[in-house]
Amino acid sequence: MKKAIVLLMSVQFFVYLGFGIIIPVLPEVIVQQQLSEVHVGGLLTVYSLASFFTAPLWGSLSDRTGRKKLIMVGLVGFSLSFFLFALFIDNLTLMYISRVVGGIFSGALYTAVTGFVGDMTTEENRNQYMGFLGMSIGLGFIFGPALGGVLGDISLQTPFLASGILTLLILVYASIILQEPKRQGEANKRALLPKGGLVLWQYRIRNLFLLSFMVTLILAGIESTFQLFQISKIDITPKQVGYLFMASGFVDAAIQGGVVRRVKNGSEAKWILGAQIVTAIGLLMIPFTSSLFWAGFALSVFTAGNALARTVLVSLTSKESGGKYGTAAGMTYSMDNMGRIIAPILFAWLFTRMNGDIYYISAGLAILSIVWIILFRKSTKSLRSIGTSAK
């Protein structure tokens, strides 16, 4: 089991490394080819869109054909998407196709890996192992942009070629180490709308779902526009962007590992409110960038607030779910995905018309989202008092 979980963590790490690796490279590709900046958002959006809509289909296939087989297929397709992007980096249409391919097969990997962990664990230790997967995802987001920036300094194709080769190596390792787990049922496939999800929207937890959407929307908006803005302000390079995102990633890890555990039960709403204010401050700092240091400092302030809001929000949502942990988690995942689908194309389009002024809008959204925390606190229609009897 130990070898299997390490391998599965590696798979998740490389999936999200692959998502992050494009962040410091893609804007440079678009700028060098003198294409509209809106394509930065478009290429990020189609990836999330393809993953979101195909994941349930892959989940159903995983239940029928087995987890290992789907992981193998997912790794082959995911690797292909990197090579396709590298080889046709000067062809916009094929870049879009490569991102769609990447999104489709990342959906396969997500459902197969989570299903695999569900099959190999018990109710008692499942959270622990899912936590390991979450940690590997976080590391992928930290090191993906950094690796993309460093390798992109060699050539814009290099990060994608390296990711494709590494994914193929994981494929070989997985084919040797992984053994198909004993099936525990079909509870691991993800529906577009989690079963029973509509019930939760009748209670105050709906405010947390909406806030989760907004927190992710703002984050994805930063990911799709930050480098474009810094190119216009300080002529930033992909390598420098990679280092900045890596530094902010460590801020994210420090917040989750240090600050979050200081949040006492019952005080979550106050911490989220404060986190959104910090997020807004970081966003308001970005337009005043005059140096690489200031750009990194502003990004880190934003990350501190955003990371705190995201992490505490997950904990509060779980507590507020009345025992419907899986349903609440599925609904949050869907809302997060919607944020990642909408934000890149929306914010990239706004950037072409407003440049750095979009960060004032983002800051305004962060402050306005506090309304959902206020509504949550004022409402007495909670699942906590009803518990698992609420159907």
C-alpha positions as CSV (number, residue, x, y, z in Angstrom):
1,M,0.0,0.0,0.0
2,K,2.9,2.4,0.8
3,K,4.3,2.0,-2.7
4,A,0.9,2.5,-4.3
5,I,0.1,5.7,-2.4
6,V,3.6,7.2,-3.2
7,L,3.0,6.4,-6.8
8,L,-0.6,7.9,-6.8
9,M,0.8,11.0,-5.1
10,S,3.4,11.2,-7.9
11,V,0.6,11.0,-10.5
12,Q,-1.4,13.8,-8.8
13,F,1.8,15.9,-8.4
14,F,2.6,15.7,-12.1
15,V,-1.0,16.4,-13.1
16,Y,-1.0,19.7,-11.2
17,L,2.6,20.3,-12.0
18,G,1.5,20.2,-15.6
19,F,-1.3,22.6,-14.9
20,G,1.1,25.0,-13.2
21,I,4.0,24.7,-15.6
22,I,2.1,26.6,-18.3
23,I,1.4,29.7,-16.1
24,P,4.8,31.5,-16.6
25,V,5.2,30.2,-20.2
26,L,1.9,30.7,-21.9
27,P,1.7,34.5,-21.7
28,E,5.2,34.7,-23.2
29,V,4.2,32.4,-26.1
30,I,1.1,34.6,-26.8
31,V,3.1,37.9,-26.5
32,Q,6.0,36.7,-28.7
33,Q,3.5,35.7,-31.4
34,Q,1.7,39.0,-31.1
35,L,-1.6,37.3,-30.5
36,S,-4.4,38.8,-28.4
37,E,-3.9,38.4,-24.7
38,V,-7.4,36.9,-24.4
39,H,-5.9,33.6,-25.7
40,V,-4.0,33.2,-22.4
41,G,-7.4,33.0,-20.7
42,G,-8.8,30.9,-23.5
43,L,-6.1,28.2,-23.3
44,L,-6.5,28.0,-19.5
45,T,-10.3,27.8,-19.7
46,V,-10.5,25.0,-22.3
47,Y,-8.3,22.8,-20.1
48,S,-10.5,23.2,-17.0
49,L,-13.7,22.9,-19.2
50,A,-12.5,19.6,-20.7
51,S,-11.6,18.2,-17.3
52,F,-14.8,19.3,-15.7
53,F,-17.2,17.8,-18.3
54,T,-15.3,14.5,-18.9
55,A,-14.4,13.6,-15.3
56,P,-17.9,12.0,-14.6
57,L,-17.6,9.9,-17.8
58,W,-14.1,8.7,-16.9
59,G,-15.4,7.9,-13.4
60,S,-18.1,5.6,-14.8
61,L,-15.5,4.0,-17.1
62,S,-13.2,3.5,-14.2
63,D,-15.9,1.6,-12.3
64,R,-16.4,-0.8,-15.3
65,T,-12.8,-1.3,-16.5
66,G,-10.6,-0.8,-13.4
67,R,-8.6,2.0,-11.9
68,K,-5.1,0.9,-13.1
69,K,-6.1,0.7,-16.7
70,L,-7.6,4.2,-16.6
71,I,-4.5,5.6,-14.9
72,M,-2.4,4.1,-17.7
73,V,-4.6,5.6,-20.4
74,G,-4.7,9.0,-18.6
75,L,-0.9,9.1,-18.3
76,V,-0.5,8.4,-22.0
77,G,-3.0,11.0,-23.0
78,F,-1.6,13.6,-20.6
79,S,1.9,13.1,-21.9
80,L,0.7,13.4,-25.5
81,S,-0.8,16.8,-24.7
82,F,2.6,18.1,-23.6
83,F,4.4,16.9,-26.7
84,L,1.6,18.3,-28.9
85,F,1.9,21.7,-27.3
86,A,5.7,21.7,-27.6
87,L,5.7,20.6,-31.3
88,F,3.0,23.0,-32.4
89,I,3.8,26.0,-30.1
90,D,3.5,28.3,-33.1
91,N,0.1,27.1,-34.1
92,L,-2.8,28.5,-32.1
93,T,-5.4,26.0,-33.2
94,L,-3.2,23.0,-32.2
95,M,-2.3,24.7,-28.9
96,Y,-6.0,24.8,-28.1
97,I,-6.3,21.2,-29.1
98,S,-3.4,20.2,-26.9
99,R,-5.0,21.9,-23.9
100,V,-8.3,20.2,-24.5
101,V,-6.4,16.8,-24.7
102,G,-4.6,17.7,-21.5
103,G,-7.9,18.6,-19.7
104,I,-9.6,15.4,-20.9
105,F,-6.9,13.1,-19.6
106,S,-6.4,15.0,-16.4
107,G,-10.0,14.3,-15.7
108,A,-9.3,10.6,-16.3
109,L,-6.4,10.7,-13.9
110,Y,-8.3,12.6,-11.2
111,T,-11.2,10.1,-11.1
112,A,-9.0,7.0,-11.4
113,V,-6.6,8.1,-8.7
114,T,-9.3,9.1,-6.2
115,G,-11.2,5.9,-7.0
116,F,-8.1,3.9,-6.4
117,V,-7.5,5.5,-3.0
118,G,-11.2,4.9,-2.1
119,D,-10.8,1.3,-2.9
120,M,-7.6,0.7,-1.0
121,T,-8.6,2.5,2.2
122,T,-11.2,2.2,4.9
123,E,-13.5,4.8,6.4
124,E,-11.0,5.2,9.3
125,N,-7.9,6.0,7.2
126,R,-9.4,7.4,4.0
127,N,-9.1,11.1,5.1
128,Q,-5.4,10.6,5.9
129,Y,-4.7,9.2,2.4
130,M,-6.8,11.8,0.6
131,G,-4.8,14.3,2.6
132,F,-1.6,12.9,1.1
133,L,-3.1,13.4,-2.3
134,G,-4.1,17.0,-1.4
135,M,-0.5,17.7,-0.3
136,S,0.9,16.4,-3.6
137,I,-1.6,18.6,-5.5
138,G,-0.4,21.6,-3.5
139,L,3.3,20.8,-4.2
140,G,2.4,20.6,-7.9
141,F,1.0,24.1,-7.8
142,I,4.1,25.3,-6.0
143,F,6.8,23.8,-8.2
144,G,4.9,23.9,-11.5
145,P,5.2,27.6,-12.2
146,A,8.8,27.6,-10.9
147,L,9.8,24.7,-13.2
148,G,8.0,26.2,-16.1
149,G,9.8,29.5,-15.6
150,V,13.3,28.0,-15.2
151,L,13.0,25.6,-18.1
152,G,11.2,28.3,-20.2
153,D,14.4,30.3,-19.9
154,I,16.1,27.6,-22.1
155,S,13.3,27.6,-24.6
156,L,9.5,27.9,-24.5
157,Q,9.2,24.3,-25.6
158,T,11.5,22.8,-23.0
159,P,9.0,22.8,-20.0
160,F,6.5,20.8,-22.1
161,L,9.0,18.3,-23.4
162,A,10.3,17.8,-19.9
163,S,6.8,17.2,-18.5
164,G,5.9,14.8,-21.3
165,I,9.0,12.7,-20.7
166,L,8.5,12.7,-16.9
167,T,4.9,11.6,-17.3
168,L,6.0,8.7,-19.5
169,L,8.5,7.7,-16.8
170,I,5.7,7.7,-14.3
171,L,3.7,5.5,-16.7
172,V,6.5,2.9,-16.8
173,Y,6.8,3.0,-13.0
174,A,3.0,2.7,-12.6
175,S,2.7,-0.3,-14.9
176,I,5.2,-2.2,-12.8
177,I,4.2,-1.2,-9.2
178,L,0.4,-0.7,-9.3
179,Q,-1.9,-3.6,-8.7
180,E,-5.6,-3.3,-9.4
181,P,-7.3,-2.7,-6.0
182,K,-10.3,-4.7,-4.7
183,R,-13.4,-2.9,-5.6
184,Q,-15.3,-1.1,-2.8
185,G,-18.2,0.1,-4.9
186,E,-19.0,3.0,-7.2
187,A,-18.9,5.8,-4.7
188,N,-15.8,7.4,-6.2
189,K,-17.0,8.6,-9.6
190,R,-17.9,12.3,-9.6
191,A,-21.2,13.6,-11.0
192,L,-21.5,17.1,-12.4
193,L,-23.9,17.8,-9.7
194,P,-23.2,15.7,-6.6
195,K,-26.2,13.5,-5.5
196,G,-28.2,15.3,-2.9
197,G,-26.4,18.5,-3.6
198,L,-29.6,20.5,-4.2
199,V,-30.7,19.7,-0.6
200,L,-27.7,21.5,0.7
201,W,-28.6,24.7,-1.2
202,Q,-31.7,25.0,1.0
203,Y,-29.4,25.7,4.0
204,R,-26.9,28.4,4.9
205,I,-24.1,26.3,3.6
206,R,-25.0,27.6,0.2
207,N,-23.3,30.9,1.1
208,L,-20.0,28.9,1.6
209,F,-20.4,27.3,-1.8
210,L,-20.8,30.7,-3.4
211,L,-17.9,32.1,-1.5
212,S,-15.8,29.2,-2.6
213,F,-16.6,30.0,-6.2
214,M,-15.6,33.6,-5.7
215,V,-12.3,32.8,-4.0
216,T,-11.3,30.5,-6.8
217,L,-12.5,32.9,-9.5
218,I,-10.2,35.6,-8.1
219,L,-7.3,33.2,-7.8
220,A,-7.7,32.0,-11.4
221,G,-8.0,35.6,-12.6
222,I,-4.6,36.4,-11.1
223,E,-3.1,33.3,-12.7
224,S,-4.2,34.3,-16.1
225,T,-3.3,38.0,-16.0
226,F,-0.5,38.6,-13.5
227,Q,2.4,37.9,-15.9
228,L,0.8,39.9,-18.8
229,F,0.5,42.9,-16.5
230,Q,4.0,42.5,-15.2
231,I,5.4,42.3,-18.7
232,S,3.9,45.7,-19.5
233,K,5.1,47.1,-16.2
234,I,8.6,45.7,-15.6
235,D,9.3,43.5,-18.6
236,I,9.2,40.4,-16.4
237,T,10.6,37.1,-17.8
238,P,9.1,33.6,-17.5
239,K,12.0,32.7,-15.1
240,Q,11.2,35.6,-12.8
241,V,7.5,34.8,-12.8
242,G,8.3,31.2,-12.0
243,Y,10.3,32.3,-8.9
244,L,7.6,34.6,-7.8
245,F,4.9,32.0,-8.0
246,M,7.2,29.5,-6.2
247,A,7.7,32.1,-3.4
248,S,4.0,32.7,-3.1
249,G,3.5,28.9,-3.1
250,F,5.6,28.6,0.0
251,V,3.6,31.4,1.5
252,D,0.5,29.3,0.8
253,A,2.1,26.3,2.4
254,A,3.1,28.3,5.5
255,I,-0.4,29.6,5.9
256,Q,-1.9,26.1,5.7
257,G,0.7,24.6,7.9
258,G,1.0,27.3,10.5
259,V,-1.8,29.9,10.7
260,V,-4.7,27.7,9.9
261,R,-4.2,25.4,12.9
262,R,-4.6,28.5,15.2
263,V,-8.1,28.9,14.0
264,K,-10.4,27.9,16.8
265,N,-13.7,26.2,16.4
266,G,-16.5,28.7,15.9
267,S,-14.2,31.5,14.8
268,E,-13.9,30.4,11.1
269,A,-16.2,33.1,9.7
270,K,-14.1,35.9,11.3
271,W,-10.9,34.4,9.9
272,I,-12.4,34.2,6.4
273,L,-13.6,37.8,6.6
274,G,-10.2,38.9,7.6
275,A,-8.6,36.8,4.9
276,Q,-10.8,38.4,2.2
277,I,-9.6,41.8,3.4
278,V,-6.0,40.8,3.1
279,T,-6.7,39.4,-0.3
280,A,-8.1,42.7,-1.4
281,I,-5.1,44.6,0.0
282,G,-2.8,42.4,-2.1
283,L,-4.8,43.0,-5.2
284,L,-4.8,46.7,-4.7
285,M,-1.0,46.7,-4.4
286,I,-0.5,45.0,-7.8
287,P,-1.2,48.0,-10.0
288,F,1.5,50.0,-8.2
289,T,4.3,47.6,-9.3
290,S,7.6,49.3,-10.0
291,S,10.0,46.5,-9.3
292,L,10.3,42.8,-9.1
293,F,10.4,42.9,-5.3
294,W,7.1,44.8,-5.2
295,A,5.5,42.4,-7.6
296,G,6.5,39.5,-5.5
297,F,5.5,41.2,-2.3
298,A,2.0,42.1,-3.6
299,L,1.6,38.5,-5.0
300,S,2.6,37.1,-1.6
301,V,0.1,39.3,0.3
302,F,-2.6,38.2,-2.0
303,T,-1.6,34.5,-1.7
304,A,-1.6,34.8,2.1
305,G,-5.2,36.0,2.2
306,N,-6.4,33.7,-0.6
307,A,-4.8,30.6,1.0
308,L,-6.2,31.3,4.4
309,A,-9.7,31.8,3.0
310,R,-9.6,28.6,0.9
311,T,-8.3,26.4,3.7
312,V,-10.6,27.7,6.5
313,L,-13.5,27.6,4.0
314,V,-13.0,23.9,3.4
315,S,-13.0,23.2,7.1
316,L,-16.1,25.3,7.8
317,T,-18.0,23.7,4.9
318,S,-17.2,20.3,6.2
319,K,-18.5,21.2,9.7
320,E,-21.6,22.8,8.2
321,S,-22.5,19.8,6.0
322,G,-24.4,18.0,8.7
323,G,-22.5,14.8,8.0
324,K,-22.9,15.0,4.2
325,Y,-19.1,15.4,3.9
326,G,-18.8,13.8,0.5
327,T,-21.7,15.7,-1.0
328,A,-20.4,19.0,0.3
329,A,-16.9,18.3,-0.9
330,G,-18.3,17.4,-4.4
331,M,-20.3,20.6,-4.5
332,T,-17.3,22.7,-3.5
333,Y,-15.2,21.0,-6.1
334,S,-17.8,21.8,-8.8
335,M,-17.9,25.4,-7.7
336,D,-14.1,25.7,-7.8
337,N,-14.1,24.2,-11.3
338,M,-16.7,26.7,-12.4
339,G,-14.4,29.5,-11.1
340,R,-11.5,28.1,-13.0
341,I,-13.6,27.8,-16.2
342,I,-15.0,31.3,-16.1
343,A,-12.1,33.4,-14.7
344,P,-9.3,32.9,-17.2
345,I,-11.2,33.9,-20.3
346,L,-13.2,36.7,-18.4
347,F,-10.2,38.3,-16.8
348,A,-8.0,38.0,-19.9
349,W,-10.7,39.7,-21.9
350,L,-11.0,42.4,-19.3
351,F,-7.2,42.8,-19.2
352,T,-7.2,43.7,-23.0
353,R,-9.5,46.6,-22.2
354,M,-8.5,47.7,-18.7
355,N,-5.0,46.5,-18.1
356,G,-4.1,46.8,-14.4
357,D,-7.4,48.4,-13.5
358,I,-8.9,44.8,-13.4
359,Y,-7.2,44.4,-10.0
360,Y,-9.4,47.1,-8.5
361,I,-12.4,45.1,-9.7
362,S,-10.9,41.9,-8.2
363,A,-10.4,43.7,-4.9
364,G,-13.9,44.9,-5.0
365,L,-15.2,41.3,-5.6
366,A,-13.1,40.1,-2.6
367,I,-14.7,42.8,-0.4
368,L,-18.2,42.2,-1.8
369,S,-17.9,38.4,-1.1
370,I,-17.8,39.2,2.6
371,V,-21.6,39.6,2.2
372,W,-21.9,35.8,1.9
373,I,-20.1,35.5,5.3
374,I,-22.4,38.0,6.8
375,L,-25.5,36.2,5.4
376,F,-24.0,32.9,6.6
377,R,-23.6,34.1,10.2
378,K,-27.0,35.7,10.3
379,S,-28.9,32.6,9.1
380,T,-30.1,30.1,11.6
381,K,-31.0,27.5,8.9
382,S,-28.0,25.2,9.6
383,L,-27.5,21.5,8.9
384,R,-25.4,21.3,12.1
385,S,-28.5,21.1,14.3
386,I,-30.3,18.7,11.9
387,G,-27.3,16.5,11.3
388,T,-27.6,13.5,9.0
389,S,-31.4,13.4,9.3
390,A,-31.6,16.3,6.8
391,K,-32.5,14.7,3.5
